[in-house]
Amino acid sequence: MKKRRALIAGAGHWSRAWGRELQNCDRVEIAGWVDIRPGAAEDAVQQLGLQNVHTDTNLDRAIAIAKPDFAVNATVPSAHCDVSIQALEAGLPVVSEKPMAESMEQARAMVATSERTGNLLMINQQRRHDAGLVATRRLVEKHIGPLGILTSDFCLGWHESPFMLGMANPLLLDMAIHTFDAARFLSRADPVAVYCDGFNPSWSWFSGDASAVAIFEMTGGLRYIYQGSWCSQGLDTAWEAQWRAVGPQGTVIWDGQTAPEGEIVAEPGVFPATKSRIAAELESDMPTWLAGSLRDFLHALDTGATPMTECHDNIKSLSMVLGALESAATGRRVAIEL
Ligand SMILES: NC(=O)c1ccc[n+]([C@@H]2O[C@H](COP(=O)([O-])OP(=O)(O)OC[C@H]3O[C@@H](n4cnc5c(N)ncnc54)[C@H](O)[C@@H]3O)[C@@H](O)[C@H]2O)c1
């Protein structure tokens, strides 16, 4: 089968992870790499030891010369909207990094462009391919029933991204999208409203709010409670967060790393209830991380199937971030509109 030609936009830190993933995929060849910083694309190509890759600082020119079949948008968030729309208009399906956009207006324009051009826009949420998260959803759906309560804790002492130190909302803007998207994946529920309190503990090394607590009302009456911090040191949670999912038949917990476990009750409503333990095995052979996202994207190109993080879906996860930011800024509960 002819290899699909990829063009990568953005040649920073994370785009190179995409570069390596594409390099390791025998169904794809990297045809072009673009970055507005002169020399950055050449540096990435050289670092990965790639041959015959057109490098450029101009996306339109690179598309014309490299003749890609699809684009990977790993530019900074402020460029996601323009770069994705430009590639879609040029006839290319796009897989873009999170966050999809910086505002709902931008995200709606991206969805509209995807619809009008007929080209796929998928957002990368590689944590959906975590074997533990997948096993947790399976355990919930098999034993627990529709969730009424879902909580997640995300606590790390993060020092590695200098650009975040001056951001107004480093946690909610950069990281929370992963956890919010996982909450939607686990519950199959969508956001209705949010109340969020963003704050910065006295010892924080960030200038913006590095901590937040949010209560989301979700479809079906579910309450999803998020607690997160970038400046919590000691007893770190996993990057995938720690979870508790409660439904009519019992509870499932997942530590974000190992296999989830739970307890189901024999007779709901009786105290003390007779409980039995449930556990799940992790699938060992599923493609995880970027390999899972790339598999979904290529499968969609091959078959026309809609990948789970296609833009019409992912805009709902983005709306949780933007709704939480609005609530934190205004101190009010915010209704979430798509
Ligand atoms: N999915 C994940 O787990 C994960 C992890 C890290 C980063 N990311 C996301 O990946 C994206 C890139 O992050 P990063 O850490 O590589 O940032 P970075 O700052 O290291 O690199 C971004 C690059 O984009 C380039 N750029 C900016 N505007 C451009 C444009 N219009 N056209 C072409 N290039 C442009 C910049 O010059 C820079 O080289 C961000 O959206 C980030 O949130 C996702």
The ligand as a Gaussian input file, in Angstrom:
#p B3LYP/6-31G(d) Opt

LIG

0 1
 N       -0.714000      15.676000      24.086000
 C        0.236000      15.943000      24.983000
 O        0.415000      15.219000      25.966000
 C        1.112000      17.134000      24.786000
 C        2.344000      17.226000      25.433000
 C        3.114000      18.361000      25.204000
 C        2.645000      19.379000      24.369000
 N        1.430000      19.247000      23.772000
 C        0.883000      20.299000      22.892000
 O        1.671000      20.364000      21.710000
 C        1.715000      21.710000      21.237000
 C        3.173000      22.125000      21.087000
 O        3.797000      22.080000      22.356000
 P        5.396000      22.158000      22.487000
 O        5.720000      21.832000      23.884000
 O        6.031000      21.395000      21.387000
 O        5.638000      23.729000      22.253000
 P        6.955000      24.426000      21.692000
 O        6.844000      25.858000      22.075000
 O        8.171000      23.650000      22.098000
 O        6.833000      24.265000      20.084000
 C        5.840000      24.883000      19.325000
 C        6.432000      25.287000      17.987000
 O        5.395000      25.819000      17.161000
 C        5.989000      26.816000      16.354000
 N        4.954000      27.670000      15.758000
 C        4.251000      28.663000      16.351000
 N        3.364000      29.172000      15.459000
 C        3.515000      28.487000      14.312000
 C        2.883000      28.538000      13.036000
 N        1.924000      29.422000      12.795000
 N        3.296000      27.694000      12.078000
 C        4.295000      26.794000      12.312000
 N        4.930000      26.696000      13.520000
 C        4.546000      27.529000      14.503000
 C        6.914000      27.547000      17.317000
 O        7.893000      28.316000      16.612000
 C        7.509000      26.371000      18.090000
 O        8.702000      25.896000      17.518000
 C        0.931000      22.547000      22.256000
 O       -0.365000      22.727000      21.814000
 C        0.944000      21.686000      23.516000
 O       -0.183000      21.905000      24.345000
 C        0.670000      18.154000      23.951000

